[in-house]
Amino acid sequence: MFSLFCVNFLMNTFIYFSFFFSDMPTIGIADTTFARYNMGAAAIDELKNSISAKIIRVTVPGIKDLPVAAKKLLEEQHCDIVIALGMPGRQPQDKICAHEASQGIILAQLMTNKHIIEVFVHEDEGKDDKELAFLMEQRSREHAQNVVKMLTNPEKMIKEAGTGQREGFKDAKPLS
Ligand SMILES: Cc1nc2c(=O)[nH]c(=O)nc-2n(C[C@H](O)[C@H](O)[C@H](O)CO)c1C
């Protein structure tokens, strides 16, 4: 019994120290139950296929709960960056809610001096449920790729400056 405890203790200590001393980034994922698609899962799958990182996920009821969730991930869980994913509904009050949530997310970024990449897909962006699901999956994945670039290869972001990148639907044409 005592030896089992010792092995367990040593293993946990090893895991703790390997995380502590590695330069592996910590990425926070905050998503919502209001959304009609599992955006957090799409982002996490994309991250897991692209980067060695510690990923911490929280799920909150709706987009207005994302700012504090993201701020807690940055401040209390020591995340380097957070991806905040949500779906504003199609009603006028949902649009107001989205604006308020965005303002909260911007404020949380300014308070923490860290990026919170806002991934919102408005319910009326898709012409039907199939297109909406596609968009929610793709935008979540493409923003996860942006986060990978921002953390590991910011030069790549600079190379893409002004190229009309769009997350989800087709990219826009650059002007020159
Ligand atoms: C009106 C409204 N619209 C949305 C929305 O479009 N998308 C969303 O994710 N959440 C919405 N909510 C819920 C709020 O974001 C929040 O979860 C509650 O006000 C509880 O804090 C509300 C209240």
The ligand as an SDF file (V2000), in Angstrom:
LIG
                    3D

 23 24  0  0  0  0  0  0  0  0999 V2000
  -30.0530   36.5280  -25.5770 C   0  0  0  0  0  0  0  0  0  0  0  0
  -28.9090   35.5820  -25.4910 C   0  0  0  0  0  0  0  0  0  0  0  0
  -28.3620   35.2060  -26.6660 N   0  0  0  0  0  0  0  0  0  0  0  0
  -27.2800   34.3650  -26.6360 C   0  0  0  0  0  0  0  0  0  0  0  0
  -26.6450   33.9990  -27.8430 C   0  0  0  0  0  0  0  0  0  0  0  0
  -27.0360   34.3750  -28.9290 O   0  0  0  0  0  0  0  0  0  0  0  0
  -25.5750   33.1540  -27.7480 N   0  0  0  0  0  0  0  0  0  0  0  0
  -25.0890   32.6980  -26.5580 C   0  0  0  0  0  0  0  0  0  0  0  0
  -24.1170   31.9340  -26.5500 O   0  0  0  0  0  0  0  0  0  0  0  0
  -25.6840   33.0570  -25.4000 N   0  0  0  0  0  0  0  0  0  0  0  0
  -26.7480   33.8630  -25.4020 C   0  0  0  0  0  0  0  0  0  0  0  0
  -27.3510   34.2280  -24.2500 N   0  0  0  0  0  0  0  0  0  0  0  0
  -26.8400   33.6550  -22.9750 C   0  0  0  0  0  0  0  0  0  0  0  0
  -25.7570   34.5570  -22.3470 C   0  0  0  0  0  0  0  0  0  0  0  0
  -24.6110   34.5660  -23.1490 O   0  0  0  0  0  0  0  0  0  0  0  0
  -25.3710   34.0460  -20.9430 C   0  0  0  0  0  0  0  0  0  0  0  0
  -25.0540   32.6900  -20.9920 O   0  0  0  0  0  0  0  0  0  0  0  0
  -26.4630   34.2360  -19.9200 C   0  0  0  0  0  0  0  0  0  0  0  0
  -26.8830   35.5640  -19.8930 O   0  0  0  0  0  0  0  0  0  0  0  0
  -25.9990   33.8060  -18.5130 C   0  0  0  0  0  0  0  0  0  0  0  0
  -24.9180   34.6110  -18.0800 O   0  0  0  0  0  0  0  0  0  0  0  0
  -28.4220   35.0990  -24.2780 C   0  0  0  0  0  0  0  0  0  0  0  0
  -29.0610   35.5080  -22.9900 C   0  0  0  0  0  0  0  0  0  0  0  0
  1  2  1  0
  2  3  1  0
  2 22  2  0
  3  4  2  0
  4  5  1  0
  4 11  1  0
  5  6  2  0
  5  7  1  0
  7  8  1  0
  8  9  2  0
  8 10  1  0
 10 11  2  0
 11 12  1  0
 12 13  1  0
 12 22  1  0
 13 14  1  0
 14 15  1  0
 14 16  1  0
 16 17  1  0
 16 18  1  0
 18 19  1  0
 18 20  1  0
 20 21  1  0
 22 23  1  0
M  END
$$$$
